[in-house]
Amino acid sequence: MASIIPNNHLFIVTSALNPDMGVINREDRFQQTLNGLLTLRESVPDSLILLTDGSPNKIEEEKIKELSKYVNYVTDFSDDNDVKQFASTGRKSEAENVLMVKTILLLKNDHRLMRMMHSVKRIYKLSARTDILDEFSVSDHDHYGKYVFKKRIPTWITDNRREFATDLLITRLFSICPSLLDNYLLVAYNNIGIVGKTGIDTEHAHFFNINKEYLVELDRIYCQGVMAGTGQTEIY
């Protein structure tokens, strides 16, 4: 029998519905998450969506039930000790990378998700509370053996951490070729280490740890999202 050519797009949507920090209340976070999922479903109707939450506080069942209508899978790491260790102490960058490590390990070890992965052509990491804009196209990300990010931004850091942080990569939306999944797992592990060592954030850590040989950079990635710390909307 002929092999099936992978043709699905998997979006890993990372969320923190019930955080201990930020200026956006929990109900608004939920509504913004829901709105973002709706724009994703409209933009890439046949996508596979895995919502993975790294809140330091337990997610209400009714929230999970409502969001489940718009995604294929939900994973709740609010009881995970490693995630909680960072999320509950405001160490957002480390918490985000621990969440990605845990989620990727699920993709590699959960039998249901492993079967799904056989059909996946491209993996996207998308932060919750992000709206996909009309101009977004998966074809922009069709680069085998590559990461695709928004074009690097020069660092705003002025102290001696510039040794590790000459530039940063926006992590609200980026994509990974499945052939790089093990490589990205190592990147995420290394991000945790460099953030803890230097205090740089996850966006600087991604630039530091990703092999530029595998990096494709786009002028626009066509999404917008609300910044948790300020409540301001940024367009990318």
Order of alpha helices (4+ residues) and beta strands (2+ residues): beta-alpha-beta-alpha-beta-alpha-alpha-alpha-beta-beta-beta-beta-beta-beta-alpha-alpha-beta-beta-beta
